[in-house]
């Protein structure tokens, strides 16, 4: 039932080429702090820049091997021409690597449009005011590039489309509250990935069709250990499949392409730019923002609601922000009664055998 989502993600570059041929503009972006609603309201399709399991070859001329493995892989994909269809790139000010990569991309990959978006590190009222101002400048830049006035009505329509997407994904997540979830974690992962690389109205239609065609219930009696997976991002779906093969059932996540991306909606009763600023600054924070306590509270609430027995922390190698938070997050989860398996991961050079041994031991401990 989810094969169409996997197919959309696998063929994302070909799909984007088709949009280009149809006269559409396509922008790439990093990080879930990019306000996609603004890009969408300008008539431009925003797509998330992703890494790959391919060996990194070209990026090593621009980045050292000891920096974020995801960012190295993403840059390598761009240098290899995988993103040749892009008309522009948006970089939000989040982690050090995102800030650094803005200059490297702009210097080496020639595109008609680039924008660096300052994003405050905190979520105070003053920060929201500042971010609203920066969003206004971003909006004016998009209008100038597209020669298209972004009205409040078009912005509200974009907000509604994105809120609908978050709501539909929320329905998918709620299916895992059951003792016998309708979808495995690897299937849900495919659903989430597709939403990063295609127009949201198309993803919404696919989600609605999927939910409407669900069987009454999942009658599987297989008893698996309920787990949460947390961290930043990864490309290898084999990681989730390995957990499933070992007797684990990932029923919820705290990932930057999961609940931290699809969670929390934009308040449709507020002035649009202010509402977007509120949502992006006051959503569950990623480790590049402070303090970390709200994210811990979010993880604990999800762990209790979804009745998990343990947490698997998967962090991309050399991701400084996640690695900085990890000791405190891990210790607090354990204090609350949730055992933790902590893993540093890189999509390139994936060592499935070692990971499988670690997962097997962890699940045996929980049973």
PyMOL commands that set and color helices and strands:
alter all, ss='L'
color gray80, all
select helices_A, chain A and resi 3-10+12-21+36-41+59-61+69-79+96-108+125-146+152-177+185-196+200-212+238-245+259-262+272-282+293-305+320-335+352-366
alter helices_A, ss='H'
color red, helices_A
select strands_A, chain A and resi 25-30+44-48+88-92+113-117+225-231+248-254+310-316+339-345
alter strands_A, ss='S'
color yellow, strands_A
deselect
rebuild
show_as cartoon
